[in-house]
Amino acid sequence: MKEGSIMANVKIIFATITGNNEEIADVISESLENKNLTVDVEEISQADAFDLENFDAVVVCPYTYDGGSLPEEGLDFFDDLEEVDLTGKFYAVAGSGDEFYGDDFCVAVDKFDAQLAKSGATKATENIKINFAPDTTEDIDNLDRLAADLSQKLGF
Ligand SMILES: Cc1cc2nc3c(=O)[nH]c(=O)nc-3n(C[C@H](O)[C@H](O)[C@H](O)COP(=O)(O)O)c2cc1C
């Protein structure tokens, strides 16, 4: 932990229809809590982009819909990311899609990455794309690596 610093807090925001991205959010949350970070998990339609100014980092876990579309219930949050100033904070994106969709696989992950970059936040680690639920060892290892990279960037 950085000398004199208080506990870092991380916001995790997920969008889900069938539960896979909530599972991803939960895996990341548990991994970060194991590193003694404070975590707040919220569903995207309830999330306020301006509230992110109260956190040290944000992780977004979106599903991808028709032809590489963003989750519709997350469009307000997505648009507001252009208005917030998250300079000095970190972000990461990890989402679930379906590899069947080929070039459109997990496109929402890359779209959130580009949008979060506009907020001034610094990308903490590579984007993670998961086929359906995070149920392989590789998926869990990747999500643990995201948590490790993020906590290291936060000085923990
Ligand atoms: C109508 C429809 C369109 C979809 N389009 C895409 C797509 O373009 N790219 C992709 O990667 N996944 C696509 N998916 C798959 C979902 O993103 C995938 O099932 C994901 O795991 C859902 O996450 P959730 O369980 O959190 O809702 C689509 C699913 C449906 C039902």
The ligand as a Tripos MOL2 file, in Angstrom:
@<TRIPOS>MOLECULE
LIG
   31    33     1     0     0
SMALL
NO_CHARGES

@<TRIPOS>ATOM
      1 C1        -29.7140  -11.3250  -30.2650 C.3       1 LIG1
      2 C2        -28.3080  -11.5040  -29.7530 C.ar      1 LIG1
      3 C3        -27.2650  -10.8670  -30.3940 C.ar      1 LIG1
      4 C4        -25.9620  -11.0430  -29.9610 C.ar      1 LIG1
      5 N1        -24.9280  -10.4070  -30.6100 N.ar      1 LIG1
      6 C5        -23.6510  -10.6060  -30.2000 C.ar      1 LIG1
      7 C6        -22.5580   -9.9930  -30.8710 C.ar      1 LIG1
      8 O1        -22.7130   -9.2350  -31.8490 O.2       1 LIG1
      9 N2        -21.3010  -10.2460  -30.4220 N.ar      1 LIG1
     10 C7        -21.0530  -11.0630  -29.3550 C.ar      1 LIG1
     11 O2        -19.8850  -11.2650  -28.9870 O.2       1 LIG1
     12 N3        -22.0740  -11.6710  -28.6940 N.ar      1 LIG1
     13 C8        -23.3560  -11.4630  -29.0870 C.ar      1 LIG1
     14 N4        -24.3880  -12.0710  -28.4220 N.ar      1 LIG1
     15 C9        -24.0560  -13.0040  -27.3170 C.3       1 LIG1
     16 C10       -24.0580  -12.3840  -25.9250 C.3       1 LIG1
     17 O3        -23.2240  -11.2630  -25.8440 O.3       1 LIG1
     18 C11       -23.5150  -13.4610  -24.9660 C.3       1 LIG1
     19 O4        -24.4980  -14.4830  -24.8640 O.3       1 LIG1
     20 C12       -23.1720  -12.9250  -23.6020 C.3       1 LIG1
     21 O5        -22.5620  -13.9680  -22.8480 O.3       1 LIG1
     22 C13       -24.3780  -12.4250  -22.8680 C.3       1 LIG1
     23 O6        -23.9650  -11.9070  -21.6340 O.3       1 LIG1
     24 P1        -24.9430  -11.8870  -20.3670 P.3       1 LIG1
     25 O7        -25.1310  -13.3220  -19.9020 O.co2     1 LIG1
     26 O8        -24.2150  -11.0850  -19.3430 O.co2     1 LIG1
     27 O9        -26.2240  -11.2730  -20.7740 O.co2     1 LIG1
     28 C14       -25.7000  -11.8840  -28.8380 C.ar      1 LIG1
     29 C15       -26.7600  -12.5080  -28.1840 C.ar      1 LIG1
     30 C16       -28.0600  -12.3310  -28.6240 C.ar      1 LIG1
     31 C17       -29.1870  -13.0250  -27.8930 C.3       1 LIG1
@<TRIPOS>BOND
     1     1     2 1
     2     2     3 ar
     3     2    30 ar
     4     3     4 ar
     5     4     5 ar
     6     4    28 ar
     7     5     6 ar
     8     6     7 ar
     9     6    13 1
    10     7     8 2
    11     7     9 ar
    12     9    10 ar
    13    10    11 2
    14    10    12 ar
    15    12    13 ar
    16    13    14 ar
    17    14    15 1
    18    14    28 ar
    19    15    16 1
    20    16    17 1
    21    16    18 1
    22    18    19 1
    23    18    20 1
    24    20    21 1
    25    20    22 1
    26    22    23 1
    27    23    24 1
    28    24    25 2
    29    24    26 1
    30    24    27 1
    31    28    29 ar
    32    29    30 ar
    33    30    31 1
@<TRIPOS>SUBSTRUCTURE
     1 LIG1         1 GROUP 0 **** ****
